[in-house]
Amino acid sequence: MSTYRRRFGSWANALAEAGFEPADARTAAQISEADLLAELDRMATAKGETPTFQEMETDGAYSPRTYVDRFGSWTDALDAAGLEPRESGRVSDADLLTELRRLRDALGTEPVADDVRERGEYSLATYQRRFGSWSDAKDAAFDE
């Protein structure tokens, strides 16, 4: 679904462009925490393991950003659902920099802090801790 989101802005917009009406046009604010947690549980049960952020984006009923907005972070959403994050250990520096480059490609320009907060897979604090500052993280990702 991320391809549809990139091209049309949202899954609902892609459906509308194709002449379909979305089955559930609720905005993120209208989705209850109980429904969000139930979807995490459904995916965990179906997969036999905790869903990742990426799996929720491609296979879930709700955007993982909705979980981050509602619970503060993806990990906090998993905690609220009684699930343990599947990946133990921390994300690599290379993966953090790859994510910044992905955001740049999606946005068409270097991301700013708000882009990371709103659309990034990892928190701004992770970049600041790992690289010393947001500016240093951007330098590491984009100084070519």
N, C-alpha and C positions, 0 to 999 in steps of 0.2 A: 504494500500500500504506500510505501514511502515514495515510489515513483509517481503515483497519482498525486500525492501531496505536493511534490516538487513541481509538477507540471500544472496542476489546477488549484493549488493552495489548500485543498482539503479533499477528502474522500467524497463528501457531500457535493462539492462543486464538480468533481469528476462525474458523479452519477447524474447530476443535473445537466451537464454538458452532453451526456449521452442520451438524455431524454427520460431518465428514470427519476423517481422520487425516493430520497433516502427513507429507509424503513424507520429509522429513529433519528429524528432531527433535533434531539435535545442538545442544548449547549452544555459545555463542560460544567458550568455552574449549576445546572439542573440535575446532574447525575449525583445521586446520593453516595455517601461514603460506603454504605452497606452494599450498593451495587458495584462500586469499584472493588471492594474487598472480595465480593462474591466472584467477580471476573478473575481476580488473581487466583482464587481457590479453584475455579473451574479449569483454568489453564494449567495449574500445578497438578491437578488430578489427571487431566488428559495427557500431559507430558510425562507424568511420573517424577517430576522434579520442578523446582522453583523456576518460573519463567524469568528470562533476562529482559532487560530494557528493550533490546533489539527484537526479541520474540514478541513482546507486547506490541511493539510498533507494527510488526508485519502480520501477526496472527490474532491480536487481541481486539476486543470490542471497543476499547477506549484507548486514546493516545497515552503513551507513557508520560507525556508532559502534563496531562491532567493529574496523574498521580503525584508528580513532583510539585505541581502547584498546590494540590490539596494537602499533601502530607509533609512537604518540605524537602523531600529527597526520595529517590527510588528505594533506597534502603529503608527509610522510615515507613514507606508504604508496605514493603515486605514485612517489616516488623509488626505493623498494625494488623496484617493478615495472618500473623503467626508463622511466617515463612523465613527461612534462612537464605541469605544470598548464596547463589550457587557457586560463584567463583570465590575461592578463598585467596587471599593475597591481594596485593595492590595492583592497580593497572600500571603498565609499563610507561616510561617516558615516551617511547615511540608511539604507543597507542594514543596518548594524550595529544601529541603533536599531529598525528594523523587525523584526529577528531577536529582539531583547529583548521587543518587544511580542508577537511570535508565541509566544515561550516563556510569557509571562504569560497569554496566552489559553489555551494548552494546559494550563498548570498550574492556572489559576484564581486565581493570586496572583502577586505580583511575584517574579521568579526571584532566587535567591540564587546565590552563586558556584558552589556544587556543581551547581546546575541547569545552569549554562552549561557546566561541565566535562563533565557527563554527557549533556546533551541538546542543547547548543547547536551551531550550525553553525560558529561562530568561537570562537577560544580566548579565555580570560579575559585573557591577556596582551595580545591585540589591543585589547580595550576599555580596559585600563589604559594602554597606550601612546597610544592615540588620544585618550582623554578625560582623561588624567592620573591617574585612579583608577577603581576599580570603582564607588565611590559616585557620582562625577561622571557616569559613563556611565548609571547608573540615573536620576540626576536629569535628565539630558538626555532620556531615553526616557519618563519617567513624570511629570515636572512639567508638569501641564496647566493 
